[in-house]
Amino acid sequence: MSRASKLTLMGTSLFAVTTVVFVHFQQQAEKAAMHEGVVRDMEQQRIKRERQLDFDMQRQLEAQYKQDQTVHAVNEIDDRKDKPAAMGGLR
């Protein structure tokens, strides 16, 4: 085998091995990135569930408080303040 053919065979073999190793590590990195996405999605879903539970609890407390006390709308209170107590009070 000539020296040129040996160098060519060695060069192409090295290139092929390097390509296979690179592709292997690239696939591992993509797999890890995809797994991180799943973990992140699960964490976001957990946070969303916690927020929904918190919101539901606040709704229940609001309903309970509305039963226990009289609540007036802001407009009703403002209307009462704007009206004078007696008509003679205007000057």
PDB file of N, CA, C and O in Angstrom:
ATOM      1  N   MET A   1       0.856  -1.164   0.000  1.00  0.00           N
ATOM      2  CA  MET A   1       0.000   0.000   0.000  1.00  0.00           C
ATOM      3  C   MET A   1       0.904   1.229   0.000  1.00  0.00           C
ATOM      4  O   MET A   1       1.880   1.299   0.746  1.00  0.00           O
ATOM      5  N   SER A   2       0.571   2.167  -0.826  1.00  0.00           N
ATOM      6  CA  SER A   2       1.410   3.357  -0.925  1.00  0.00           C
ATOM      7  C   SER A   2       1.175   4.281   0.269  1.00  0.00           C
ATOM      8  O   SER A   2       0.183   4.180   0.991  1.00  0.00           O
ATOM      9  N   ARG A   3       2.112   5.158   0.434  1.00  0.00           N
ATOM     10  CA  ARG A   3       2.035   6.110   1.550  1.00  0.00           C
ATOM     11  C   ARG A   3       0.818   7.032   1.414  1.00  0.00           C
ATOM     12  O   ARG A   3       0.171   7.331   2.418  1.00  0.00           O
ATOM     13  N   ALA A   4       0.499   7.477   0.234  1.00  0.00           N
ATOM     14  CA  ALA A   4      -0.647   8.367  -0.006  1.00  0.00           C
ATOM     15  C   ALA A   4      -1.956   7.659   0.314  1.00  0.00           C
ATOM     16  O   ALA A   4      -2.861   8.255   0.899  1.00  0.00           O
ATOM     17  N   SER A   5      -2.058   6.389  -0.068  1.00  0.00           N
ATOM     18  CA  SER A   5      -3.296   5.658   0.216  1.00  0.00           C
ATOM     19  C   SER A   5      -3.455   5.408   1.717  1.00  0.00           C
ATOM     20  O   SER A   5      -4.569   5.435   2.239  1.00  0.00           O
ATOM     21  N   LYS A   6      -2.330   5.162   2.414  1.00  0.00           N
ATOM     22  CA  LYS A   6      -2.388   4.985   3.868  1.00  0.00           C
ATOM     23  C   LYS A   6      -2.855   6.273   4.552  1.00  0.00           C
ATOM     24  O   LYS A   6      -3.692   6.237   5.454  1.00  0.00           O
ATOM     25  N   LEU A   7      -2.308   7.403   4.116  1.00  0.00           N
ATOM     26  CA  LEU A   7      -2.716   8.690   4.696  1.00  0.00           C
ATOM     27  C   LEU A   7      -4.185   8.993   4.402  1.00  0.00           C
ATOM     28  O   LEU A   7      -4.902   9.519   5.254  1.00  0.00           O
ATOM     29  N   THR A   8      -4.621   8.660   3.199  1.00  0.00           N
ATOM     30  CA  THR A   8      -6.022   8.887   2.834  1.00  0.00           C
ATOM     31  C   THR A   8      -6.935   8.012   3.683  1.00  0.00           C
ATOM     32  O   THR A   8      -7.946   8.486   4.202  1.00  0.00           O
ATOM     33  N   LEU A   9      -6.582   6.735   3.827  1.00  0.00           N
ATOM     34  CA  LEU A   9      -7.377   5.821   4.647  1.00  0.00           C
ATOM     35  C   LEU A   9      -7.410   6.293   6.096  1.00  0.00           C
ATOM     36  O   LEU A   9      -8.466   6.285   6.728  1.00  0.00           O
ATOM     37  N   MET A  10      -6.274   6.696   6.618  1.00  0.00           N
ATOM     38  CA  MET A  10      -6.210   7.182   7.992  1.00  0.00           C
ATOM     39  C   MET A  10      -7.026   8.466   8.162  1.00  0.00           C
ATOM     40  O   MET A  10      -7.740   8.628   9.152  1.00  0.00           O
ATOM     41  N   GLY A  11      -6.918   9.355   7.210  1.00  0.00           N
ATOM     42  CA  GLY A  11      -7.654  10.622   7.286  1.00  0.00           C
ATOM     43  C   GLY A  11      -9.156  10.418   7.238  1.00  0.00           C
ATOM     44  O   GLY A  11      -9.892  11.015   8.023  1.00  0.00           O
ATOM     45  N   THR A  12      -9.618   9.573   6.315  1.00  0.00           N
ATOM     46  CA  THR A  12     -11.061   9.328   6.221  1.00  0.00           C
ATOM     47  C   THR A  12     -11.574   8.563   7.432  1.00  0.00           C
ATOM     48  O   THR A  12     -12.682   8.813   7.907  1.00  0.00           O
ATOM     49  N   SER A  13     -10.763   7.626   7.933  1.00  0.00           N
ATOM     50  CA  SER A  13     -11.161   6.882   9.139  1.00  0.00           C
ATOM     51  C   SER A  13     -11.264   7.819  10.336  1.00  0.00           C
ATOM     52  O   SER A  13     -12.217   7.742  11.112  1.00  0.00           O
ATOM     53  N   LEU A  14     -10.282   8.702  10.483  1.00  0.00           N
ATOM     54  CA  LEU A  14     -10.305   9.670  11.577  1.00  0.00           C
ATOM     55  C   LEU A  14     -11.514  10.598  11.456  1.00  0.00           C
ATOM     56  O   LEU A  14     -12.169  10.912  12.450  1.00  0.00           O
ATOM     57  N   PHE A  15     -11.799  11.029  10.240  1.00  0.00           N
ATOM     58  CA  PHE A  15     -12.957  11.891  10.004  1.00  0.00           C
ATOM     59  C   PHE A  15     -14.254  11.164  10.365  1.00  0.00           C
ATOM     60  O   PHE A  15     -15.140  11.746  10.992  1.00  0.00           O
ATOM     61  N   ALA A  16     -14.368   9.883   9.968  1.00  0.00           N
ATOM     62  CA  ALA A  16     -15.575   9.105  10.256  1.00  0.00           C
ATOM     63  C   ALA A  16     -15.753   8.911  11.765  1.00  0.00           C
ATOM     64  O   ALA A  16     -16.853   9.081  12.291  1.00  0.00           O
ATOM     65  N   VAL A  17     -14.672   8.557  12.453  1.00  0.00           N
ATOM     66  CA  VAL A  17     -14.747   8.353  13.904  1.00  0.00           C
ATOM     67  C   VAL A  17     -15.096   9.664  14.602  1.00  0.00           C
ATOM     68  O   VAL A  17     -15.919   9.685  15.517  1.00  0.00           O
ATOM     69  N   THR A  18     -14.473  10.747  14.173  1.00  0.00           N
ATOM     70  CA  THR A  18     -14.765  12.055  14.763  1.00  0.00           C
ATOM     71  C   THR A  18     -16.228  12.429  14.551  1.00  0.00           C
ATOM     72  O   THR A  18     -16.872  12.958  15.458  1.00  0.00           O
ATOM     73  N   THR A  19     -16.752  12.160  13.366  1.00  0.00           N
ATOM     74  CA  THR A  19     -18.154  12.461  13.071  1.00  0.00           C
ATOM     75  C   THR A  19     -19.083  11.641  13.958  1.00  0.00           C
ATOM     76  O   THR A  19     -20.051  12.174  14.500  1.00  0.00           O
ATOM     77  N   VAL A  20     -18.797  10.351  14.110  1.00  0.00           N
ATOM     78  CA  VAL A  20     -19.633   9.481  14.945  1.00  0.00           C
ATOM     79  C   VAL A  20     -19.608   9.957  16.396  1.00  0.00           C
ATOM     80  O   VAL A  20     -20.654  10.021  17.042  1.00  0.00           O
ATOM     81  N   VAL A  21     -18.434  10.290  16.910  1.00  0.00           N
ATOM     82  CA  VAL A  21     -18.321  10.758  18.296  1.00  0.00           C
ATOM     83  C   VAL A  21     -19.066  12.082  18.473  1.00  0.00           C
ATOM     84  O   VAL A  21     -19.774  12.269  19.462  1.00  0.00           O
ATOM     85  N   PHE A  22     -18.906  12.993  17.522  1.00  0.00           N
ATOM     86  CA  PHE A  22     -19.597  14.282  17.594  1.00  0.00           C
ATOM     87  C   PHE A  22     -21.113  14.090  17.594  1.00  0.00           C
ATOM     88  O   PHE A  22     -21.820  14.702  18.395  1.00  0.00           O
ATOM     89  N   VAL A  23     -21.607  13.241  16.697  1.00  0.00           N
ATOM     90  CA  VAL A  23     -23.053  12.998  16.622  1.00  0.00           C
ATOM     91  C   VAL A  23     -23.550  12.370  17.921  1.00  0.00           C
ATOM     92  O   VAL A  23     -24.627  12.715  18.406  1.00  0.00           O
ATOM     93  N   HIS A  24     -22.774  11.455  18.482  1.00  0.00           N
ATOM     94  CA  HIS A  24     -23.167  10.823  19.747  1.00  0.00           C
ATOM     95  C   HIS A  24     -23.316  11.868  20.858  1.00  0.00           C
ATOM     96  O   HIS A  24     -24.325  11.885  21.563  1.00  0.00           O
ATOM     97  N   PHE A  25     -22.320  12.730  21.013  1.00  0.00           N
ATOM     98  CA  PHE A  25     -22.393  13.750  22.061  1.00  0.00           C
ATOM     99  C   PHE A  25     -23.490  14.774  21.777  1.00  0.00           C
ATOM    100  O   PHE A  25     -24.127  15.279  22.701  1.00  0.00           O
ATOM    101  N   GLN A  26     -23.705  15.075  20.509  1.00  0.00           N
ATOM    102  CA  GLN A  26     -24.777  16.008  20.138  1.00  0.00           C
ATOM    103  C   GLN A  26     -26.141  15.422  20.516  1.00  0.00           C
ATOM    104  O   GLN A  26     -26.999  16.139  21.030  1.00  0.00           O
ATOM    105  N   GLN A  27     -26.343  14.140  20.268  1.00  0.00           N
ATOM    106  CA  GLN A  27     -27.601  13.490  20.636  1.00  0.00           C
ATOM    107  C   GLN A  27     -27.789  13.476  22.148  1.00  0.00           C
ATOM    108  O   GLN A  27     -28.896  13.693  22.641  1.00  0.00           O
ATOM    109  N   GLN A  28     -26.722  13.223  22.873  1.00  0.00           N
ATOM    110  CA  GLN A  28     -26.812  13.233  24.335  1.00  0.00           C
ATOM    111  C   GLN A  28     -27.193  14.619  24.843  1.00  0.00           C
ATOM    112  O   GLN A  28     -28.004  14.746  25.760  1.00  0.00           O
ATOM    113  N   ALA A  29     -26.610  15.655  24.250  1.00  0.00           N
ATOM    114  CA  ALA A  29     -26.922  17.028  24.661  1.00  0.00           C
ATOM    115  C   ALA A  29     -28.379  17.370  24.343  1.00  0.00           C
ATOM    116  O   ALA A  29     -29.056  18.002  25.154  1.00  0.00           O
ATOM    117  N   GLU A  30     -28.862  16.960  23.174  1.00  0.00           N
ATOM    118  CA  GLU A  30     -30.256  17.219  22.812  1.00  0.00           C
ATOM    119  C   GLU A  30     -31.213  16.476  23.741  1.00  0.00           C
ATOM    120  O   GLU A  30     -32.247  17.016  24.136  1.00  0.00           O
ATOM    121  N   LYS A  31     -30.868  15.246  24.084  1.00  0.00           N
ATOM    122  CA  LYS A  31     -31.703  14.457  24.991  1.00  0.00           C
ATOM    123  C   LYS A  31     -31.771  15.122  26.367  1.00  0.00           C
ATOM    124  O   LYS A  31     -32.839  15.195  26.975  1.00  0.00           O
ATOM    125  N   ALA A  32     -30.637  15.602  26.846  1.00  0.00           N
ATOM    126  CA  ALA A  32     -30.611  16.290  28.144  1.00  0.00           C
ATOM    127  C   ALA A  32     -31.426  17.577  28.090  1.00  0.00           C
ATOM    128  O   ALA A  32     -32.140  17.901  29.039  1.00  0.00           O
ATOM    129  N   ALA A  33     -31.322  18.314  26.984  1.00  0.00           N
ATOM    130  CA  ALA A  33     -32.084  19.561  26.845  1.00  0.00           C
ATOM    131  C   ALA A  33     -33.583  19.275  26.806  1.00  0.00           C
ATOM    132  O   ALA A  33     -34.373  20.009  27.399  1.00  0.00           O
ATOM    133  N   MET A  34     -33.972  18.216  26.113  1.00  0.00           N
ATOM    134  CA  MET A  34     -35.393  17.854  26.059  1.00  0.00           C
ATOM    135  C   MET A  34     -35.888  17.439  27.441  1.00  0.00           C
ATOM    136  O   MET A  34     -37.007  17.777  27.828  1.00  0.00           O
ATOM    137  N   HIS A  35     -35.069  16.714  28.178  1.00  0.00           N
ATOM    138  CA  HIS A  35     -35.455  16.305  29.529  1.00  0.00           C
ATOM    139  C   HIS A  35     -35.609  17.522  30.440  1.00  0.00           C
ATOM    140  O   HIS A  35     -36.534  17.576  31.251  1.00  0.00           O
ATOM    141  N   GLU A  36     -34.718  18.488  30.311  1.00  0.00           N
ATOM    142  CA  GLU A  36     -34.832  19.725  31.095  1.00  0.00           C
ATOM    143  C   GLU A  36     -36.134  20.445  30.774  1.00  0.00           C
ATOM    144  O   GLU A  36     -36.751  21.034  31.662  1.00  0.00           O
ATOM    145  N   GLY A  37     -36.559  20.406  29.512  1.00  0.00           N
ATOM    146  CA  GLY A  37     -37.835  21.011  29.135  1.00  0.00           C
ATOM    147  C   GLY A  37     -38.999  20.336  29.830  1.00  0.00           C
ATOM    148  O   GLY A  37     -39.932  21.004  30.276  1.00  0.00           O
ATOM    149  N   VAL A  38     -38.952  19.012  29.926  1.00  0.00           N
ATOM    150  CA  VAL A  38     -40.013  18.272  30.611  1.00  0.00           C
ATOM    151  C   VAL A  38     -40.022  18.627  32.092  1.00  0.00           C
ATOM    152  O   VAL A  38     -41.083  18.854  32.674  1.00  0.00           O
ATOM    153  N   VAL A  39     -38.852  18.674  32.695  1.00  0.00           N
ATOM    154  CA  VAL A  39     -38.756  19.023  34.121  1.00  0.00           C
ATOM    155  C   VAL A  39     -39.283  20.435  34.349  1.00  0.00           C
ATOM    156  O   VAL A  39     -40.008  20.678  35.314  1.00  0.00           O
ATOM    157  N   ARG A  40     -38.926  21.364  33.470  1.00  0.00           N
ATOM    158  CA  ARG A  40     -39.390  22.748  33.590  1.00  0.00           C
ATOM    159  C   ARG A  40     -40.913  22.823  33.442  1.00  0.00           C
ATOM    160  O   ARG A  40     -41.575  23.552  34.181  1.00  0.00           O
ATOM    161  N   ASP A  41     -41.466  22.068  32.488  1.00  0.00           N
ATOM    162  CA  ASP A  41     -42.919  22.055  32.305  1.00  0.00           C
ATOM    163  C   ASP A  41     -43.628  21.496  33.533  1.00  0.00           C
ATOM    164  O   ASP A  41     -44.666  22.014  33.943  1.00  0.00           O
ATOM    165  N   MET A  42     -43.073  20.445  34.117  1.00  0.00           N
ATOM    166  CA  MET A  42     -43.678  19.862  35.317  1.00  0.00           C
ATOM    167  C   MET A  42     -43.651  20.864  36.464  1.00  0.00           C
ATOM    168  O   MET A  42     -44.615  20.964  37.224  1.00  0.00           O
ATOM    169  N   GLU A  43     -42.565  21.599  36.592  1.00  0.00           N
ATOM    170  CA  GLU A  43     -42.459  22.614  37.646  1.00  0.00           C
ATOM    171  C   GLU A  43     -43.476  23.729  37.416  1.00  0.00           C
ATOM    172  O   GLU A  43     -44.105  24.197  38.364  1.00  0.00           O
ATOM    173  N   GLN A  44     -43.641  24.155  36.168  1.00  0.00           N
ATOM    174  CA  GLN A  44     -44.621  25.197  35.862  1.00  0.00           C
ATOM    175  C   GLN A  44     -46.036  24.719  36.158  1.00  0.00           C
ATOM    176  O   GLN A  44     -46.859  25.489  36.653  1.00  0.00           O
ATOM    177  N   GLN A  45     -46.329  23.450  35.859  1.00  0.00           N
ATOM    178  CA  GLN A  45     -47.651  22.903  36.160  1.00  0.00           C
ATOM    179  C   GLN A  45     -47.872  22.838  37.666  1.00  0.00           C
ATOM    180  O   GLN A  45     -48.974  23.111  38.142  1.00  0.00           O
ATOM    181  N   ARG A  46     -46.833  22.477  38.421  1.00  0.00           N
ATOM    182  CA  ARG A  46     -46.955  22.426  39.881  1.00  0.00           C
ATOM    183  C   ARG A  46     -47.249  23.822  40.432  1.00  0.00           C
ATOM    184  O   ARG A  46     -48.112  23.984  41.295  1.00  0.00           O
ATOM    185  N   ILE A  47     -46.533  24.821  39.933  1.00  0.00           N
ATOM    186  CA  ILE A  47     -46.750  26.198  40.386  1.00  0.00           C
ATOM    187  C   ILE A  47     -48.156  26.657  40.021  1.00  0.00           C
ATOM    188  O   ILE A  47     -48.820  27.325  40.814  1.00  0.00           O
ATOM    189  N   LYS A  48     -48.608  26.301  38.827  1.00  0.00           N
ATOM    190  CA  LYS A  48     -49.952  26.687  38.388  1.00  0.00           C
ATOM    191  C   LYS A  48     -51.008  26.052  39.291  1.00  0.00           C
ATOM    192  O   LYS A  48     -51.980  26.707  39.667  1.00  0.00           O
ATOM    193  N   ARG A  49     -50.820  24.766  39.641  1.00  0.00           N
ATOM    194  CA  ARG A  49     -51.770  24.103  40.549  1.00  0.00           C
ATOM    195  C   ARG A  49     -51.790  24.791  41.906  1.00  0.00           C
ATOM    196  O   ARG A  49     -52.857  25.004  42.482  1.00  0.00           O
ATOM    197  N   GLU A  50     -50.608  25.143  42.421  1.00  0.00           N
ATOM    198  CA  GLU A  50     -50.541  25.828  43.714  1.00  0.00           C
ATOM    199  C   GLU A  50     -51.260  27.171  43.658  1.00  0.00           C
ATOM    200  O   GLU A  50     -51.996  27.522  44.580  1.00  0.00           O
ATOM    201  N   ARG A  51     -51.051  27.916  42.589  1.00  0.00           N
ATOM    202  CA  ARG A  51     -51.720  29.215  42.443  1.00  0.00           C
ATOM    203  C   ARG A  51     -53.226  29.042  42.344  1.00  0.00           C
ATOM    204  O   ARG A  51     -53.982  29.833  42.907  1.00  0.00           O
ATOM    205  N   GLN A  52     -53.673  27.999  41.623  1.00  0.00           N
ATOM    206  CA  GLN A  52     -55.110  27.757  41.489  1.00  0.00           C
ATOM    207  C   GLN A  52     -55.707  27.390  42.844  1.00  0.00           C
ATOM    208  O   GLN A  52     -56.790  27.864  43.188  1.00  0.00           O
ATOM    209  N   LEU A  53     -55.023  26.561  43.610  1.00  0.00           N
ATOM    210  CA  LEU A  53     -55.507  26.207  44.943  1.00  0.00           C
ATOM    211  C   LEU A  53     -55.577  27.443  45.834  1.00  0.00           C
ATOM    212  O   LEU A  53     -56.535  27.620  46.586  1.00  0.00           O
ATOM    213  N   ASP A  54     -54.562  28.290  45.747  1.00  0.00           N
ATOM    214  CA  ASP A  54     -54.550  29.532  46.518  1.00  0.00           C
ATOM    215  C   ASP A  54     -55.714  30.431  46.107  1.00  0.00           C
ATOM    216  O   ASP A  54     -56.379  31.024  46.956  1.00  0.00           O
ATOM    217  N   PHE A  55     -55.953  30.526  44.804  1.00  0.00           N
ATOM    218  CA  PHE A  55     -57.053  31.342  44.291  1.00  0.00           C
ATOM    219  C   PHE A  55     -58.394  30.796  44.778  1.00  0.00           C
ATOM    220  O   PHE A  55     -59.262  31.560  45.201  1.00  0.00           O
ATOM    221  N   ASP A  56     -58.564  29.466  44.718  1.00  0.00           N
ATOM    222  CA  ASP A  56     -59.814  28.855  45.180  1.00  0.00           C
ATOM    223  C   ASP A  56     -60.026  29.112  46.669  1.00  0.00           C
ATOM    224  O   ASP A  56     -61.145  29.384  47.104  1.00  0.00           O
ATOM    225  N   MET A  57     -58.951  29.024  47.446  1.00  0.00           N
ATOM    226  CA  MET A  57     -59.064  29.281  48.876  1.00  0.00           C
ATOM    227  C   MET A  57     -59.466  30.733  49.125  1.00  0.00           C
ATOM    228  O   MET A  57     -60.292  31.007  49.996  1.00  0.00           O
ATOM    229  N   GLN A  58     -58.891  31.659  48.370  1.00  0.00           N
ATOM    230  CA  GLN A  58     -59.247  33.072  48.519  1.00  0.00           C
ATOM    231  C   GLN A  58     -60.704  33.305  48.139  1.00  0.00           C
ATOM    232  O   GLN A  58     -61.389  34.101  48.782  1.00  0.00           O
ATOM    233  N   ARG A  59     -61.186  32.625  47.106  1.00  0.00           N
ATOM    234  CA  ARG A  59     -62.598  32.744  46.709  1.00  0.00           C
ATOM    235  C   ARG A  59     -63.512  32.259  47.835  1.00  0.00           C
ATOM    236  O   ARG A  59     -64.524  32.892  48.134  1.00  0.00           O
ATOM    237  N   GLN A  60     -63.151  31.134  48.457  1.00  0.00           N
ATOM    238  CA  GLN A  60     -63.956  30.607  49.556  1.00  0.00           C
ATOM    239  C   GLN A  60     -63.958  31.579  50.729  1.00  0.00           C
ATOM    240  O   GLN A  60     -64.999  31.824  51.338  1.00  0.00           O
ATOM    241  N   LEU A  61     -62.796  32.129  51.042  1.00  0.00           N
ATOM    242  CA  LEU A  61     -62.731  33.105  52.129  1.00  0.00           C
ATOM    243  C   LEU A  61     -63.563  34.340  51.802  1.00  0.00           C
ATOM    244  O   LEU A  61     -64.253  34.871  52.672  1.00  0.00           O
ATOM    245  N   GLU A  62     -63.503  34.794  50.565  1.00  0.00           N
ATOM    246  CA  GLU A  62     -64.286  35.959  50.155  1.00  0.00           C
ATOM    247  C   GLU A  62     -65.775  35.679  50.307  1.00  0.00           C
ATOM    248  O   GLU A  62     -66.522  36.520  50.808  1.00  0.00           O
ATOM    249  N   ALA A  63     -66.207  34.491  49.872  1.00  0.00           N
ATOM    250  CA  ALA A  63     -67.623  34.129  50.001  1.00  0.00           C
ATOM    251  C   ALA A  63     -68.021  34.066  51.471  1.00  0.00           C
ATOM    252  O   ALA A  63     -69.107  34.512  51.843  1.00  0.00           O
ATOM    253  N   GLN A  64     -67.159  33.521  52.293  1.00  0.00           N
ATOM    254  CA  GLN A  64     -67.448  33.427  53.726  1.00  0.00           C
ATOM    255  C   GLN A  64     -67.525  34.819  54.345  1.00  0.00           C
ATOM    256  O   GLN A  64     -68.427  35.094  55.136  1.00  0.00           O
ATOM    257  N   TYR A  65     -66.597  35.691  53.995  1.00  0.00           N
ATOM    258  CA  TYR A  65     -66.612  37.052  54.533  1.00  0.00           C
ATOM    259  C   TYR A  65     -67.835  37.821  54.068  1.00  0.00           C
ATOM    260  O   TYR A  65     -68.396  38.605  54.834  1.00  0.00           O
ATOM    261  N   LYS A  66     -68.256  37.613  52.838  1.00  0.00           N
ATOM    262  CA  LYS A  66     -69.446  38.295  52.339  1.00  0.00           C
ATOM    263  C   LYS A  66     -70.698  37.834  53.078  1.00  0.00           C
ATOM    264  O   LYS A  66     -71.638  38.610  53.249  1.00  0.00           O
ATOM    265  N   GLN A  67     -70.715  36.590  53.511  1.00  0.00           N
ATOM    266  CA  GLN A  67     -71.846  36.098  54.293  1.00  0.00           C
ATOM    267  C   GLN A  67     -71.845  36.721  55.686  1.00  0.00           C
ATOM    268  O   GLN A  67     -72.898  37.056  56.228  1.00  0.00           O
ATOM    269  N   ASP A  68     -70.664  36.872  56.252  1.00  0.00           N
ATOM    270  CA  ASP A  68     -70.544  37.339  57.629  1.00  0.00           C
ATOM    271  C   ASP A  68     -70.722  38.838  57.781  1.00  0.00           C
ATOM    272  O   ASP A  68     -71.105  39.290  58.860  1.00  0.00           O
ATOM    273  N   GLN A  69     -70.464  39.623  56.758  1.00  0.00           N
ATOM    274  CA  GLN A  69     -70.529  41.070  56.906  1.00  0.00           C
ATOM    275  C   GLN A  69     -71.194  41.700  55.692  1.00  0.00           C
ATOM    276  O   GLN A  69     -71.209  41.133  54.600  1.00  0.00           O
ATOM    277  N   THR A  70     -71.740  42.884  55.913  1.00  0.00           N
ATOM    278  CA  THR A  70     -72.384  43.607  54.837  1.00  0.00           C
ATOM    279  C   THR A  70     -71.318  44.367  54.063  1.00  0.00           C
ATOM    280  O   THR A  70     -70.494  45.075  54.642  1.00  0.00           O
ATOM    281  N   VAL A  71     -71.350  44.209  52.761  1.00  0.00           N
ATOM    282  CA  VAL A  71     -70.370  44.873  51.920  1.00  0.00           C
ATOM    283  C   VAL A  71     -71.117  45.792  50.967  1.00  0.00           C
ATOM    284  O   VAL A  71     -72.043  45.365  50.278  1.00  0.00           O
ATOM    285  N   HIS A  72     -70.709  47.058  50.931  1.00  0.00           N
ATOM    286  CA  HIS A  72     -71.309  48.021  50.020  1.00  0.00           C
ATOM    287  C   HIS A  72     -70.331  48.287  48.895  1.00  0.00           C
ATOM    288  O   HIS A  72     -69.115  48.277  49.083  1.00  0.00           O
ATOM    289  N   ALA A  73     -70.882  48.522  47.741  1.00  0.00           N
ATOM    290  CA  ALA A  73     -70.034  48.866  46.606  1.00  0.00           C
ATOM    291  C   ALA A  73     -69.450  50.253  46.822  1.00  0.00           C
ATOM    292  O   ALA A  73     -70.027  51.058  47.554  1.00  0.00           O
ATOM    293  N   VAL A  74     -68.353  50.537  46.220  1.00  0.00           N
ATOM    294  CA  VAL A  74     -67.687  51.830  46.368  1.00  0.00           C
ATOM    295  C   VAL A  74     -68.599  52.949  45.871  1.00  0.00           C
ATOM    296  O   VAL A  74     -68.620  54.026  46.466  1.00  0.00           O
ATOM    297  N   ASN A  75     -69.335  52.726  44.818  1.00  0.00           N
ATOM    298  CA  ASN A  75     -70.230  53.744  44.265  1.00  0.00           C
ATOM    299  C   ASN A  75     -71.324  54.121  45.257  1.00  0.00           C
ATOM    300  O   ASN A  75     -71.690  55.293  45.351  1.00  0.00           O
ATOM    301  N   GLU A  76     -71.852  53.152  45.996  1.00  0.00           N
ATOM    302  CA  GLU A  76     -72.901  53.440  46.974  1.00  0.00           C
ATOM    303  C   GLU A  76     -72.371  54.345  48.077  1.00  0.00           C
ATOM    304  O   GLU A  76     -73.069  55.263  48.508  1.00  0.00           O
ATOM    305  N   ILE A  77     -71.179  54.109  48.529  1.00  0.00           N
ATOM    306  CA  ILE A  77     -70.592  54.921  49.596  1.00  0.00           C
ATOM    307  C   ILE A  77     -70.338  56.335  49.084  1.00  0.00           C
ATOM    308  O   ILE A  77     -70.616  57.307  49.786  1.00  0.00           O
ATOM    309  N   ASP A  78     -69.809  56.456  47.866  1.00  0.00           N
ATOM    310  CA  ASP A  78     -69.551  57.775  47.292  1.00  0.00           C
ATOM    311  C   ASP A  78     -70.844  58.551  47.094  1.00  0.00           C
ATOM    312  O   ASP A  78     -70.868  59.764  47.308  1.00  0.00           O
ATOM    313  N   ASP A  79     -71.915  57.886  46.694  1.00  0.00           N
ATOM    314  CA  ASP A  79     -73.199  58.557  46.491  1.00  0.00           C
ATOM    315  C   ASP A  79     -73.719  59.122  47.810  1.00  0.00           C
ATOM    316  O   ASP A  79     -74.284  60.215  47.827  1.00  0.00           O
ATOM    317  N   ARG A  80     -73.542  58.414  48.889  1.00  0.00           N
ATOM    318  CA  ARG A  80     -74.016  58.890  50.188  1.00  0.00           C
ATOM    319  C   ARG A  80     -73.237  60.120  50.638  1.00  0.00           C
ATOM    320  O   ARG A  80     -73.812  61.030  51.234  1.00  0.00           O
ATOM    321  N   LYS A  81     -71.960  60.157  50.366  1.00  0.00           N
ATOM    322  CA  LYS A  81     -71.138  61.297  50.789  1.00  0.00           C
ATOM    323  C   LYS A  81     -71.483  62.550  49.989  1.00  0.00           C
ATOM    324  O   LYS A  81     -71.435  63.661  50.516  1.00  0.00           O
ATOM    325  N   ASP A  82     -71.832  62.368  48.712  1.00  0.00           N
ATOM    326  CA  ASP A  82     -72.130  63.506  47.848  1.00  0.00           C
ATOM    327  C   ASP A  82     -73.463  64.167  48.191  1.00  0.00           C
ATOM    328  O   ASP A  82     -73.621  65.367  47.968  1.00  0.00           O
ATOM    329  N   LYS A  83     -74.413  63.424  48.721  1.00  0.00           N
ATOM    330  CA  LYS A  83     -75.734  63.985  49.027  1.00  0.00           C
ATOM    331  C   LYS A  83     -75.683  64.704  50.374  1.00  0.00           C
ATOM    332  O   LYS A  83     -75.147  64.163  51.340  1.00  0.00           O
ATOM    333  N   PRO A  84     -76.234  65.913  50.449  1.00  0.00           N
ATOM    334  CA  PRO A  84     -76.271  66.615  51.739  1.00  0.00           C
ATOM    335  C   PRO A  84     -77.296  65.961  52.662  1.00  0.00           C
ATOM    336  O   PRO A  84     -78.240  65.318  52.204  1.00  0.00           O
ATOM    337  N   ALA A  85     -77.094  66.134  53.966  1.00  0.00           N
ATOM    338  CA  ALA A  85     -77.985  65.535  54.954  1.00  0.00           C
ATOM    339  C   ALA A  85     -79.377  66.143  54.862  1.00  0.00           C
ATOM    340  O   ALA A  85     -80.370  65.423  54.974  1.00  0.00           O
ATOM    341  N   ALA A  86     -79.467  67.432  54.664  1.00  0.00           N
ATOM    342  CA  ALA A  86     -80.765  68.100  54.540  1.00  0.00           C
ATOM    343  C   ALA A  86     -80.655  69.118  53.422  1.00  0.00           C
ATOM    344  O   ALA A  86     -79.563  69.598  53.115  1.00  0.00           O
ATOM    345  N   MET A  87     -81.774  69.446  52.818  1.00  0.00           N
ATOM    346  CA  MET A  87     -81.750  70.397  51.712  1.00  0.00           C
ATOM    347  C   MET A  87     -81.360  71.786  52.189  1.00  0.00           C
ATOM    348  O   MET A  87     -80.798  72.566  51.421  1.00  0.00           O
ATOM    349  N   GLY A  88     -81.644  72.102  53.423  1.00  0.00           N
ATOM    350  CA  GLY A  88     -81.306  73.411  53.954  1.00  0.00           C
ATOM    351  C   GLY A  88     -79.807  73.585  54.126  1.00  0.00           C
ATOM    352  O   GLY A  88     -79.337  74.698  54.364  1.00  0.00           O
ATOM    353  N   GLY A  89     -79.067  72.524  54.013  1.00  0.00           N
ATOM    354  CA  GLY A  89     -77.629  72.592  54.208  1.00  0.00           C
ATOM    355  C   GLY A  89     -76.897  73.239  53.044  1.00  0.00           C
ATOM    356  O   GLY A  89     -75.727  73.597  53.182  1.00  0.00           O
ATOM    357  N   LEU A  90     -77.552  73.399  51.908  1.00  0.00           N
ATOM    358  CA  LEU A  90     -76.898  74.018  50.748  1.00  0.00           C
ATOM    359  C   LEU A  90     -76.960  75.525  50.844  1.00  0.00           C
ATOM    360  O   LEU A  90     -78.015  76.062  51.182  1.00  0.00           O
ATOM    361  N   ARG A  91     -75.915  76.209  50.570  1.00  0.00           N
ATOM    362  CA  ARG A  91     -75.915  77.682  50.618  1.00  0.00           C
ATOM    363  C   ARG A  91     -75.373  78.273  49.387  1.00  0.00           C
ATOM    364  O   ARG A  91     -75.304  79.496  49.267  1.00  0.00           O
TER     365      ARG A  91
END
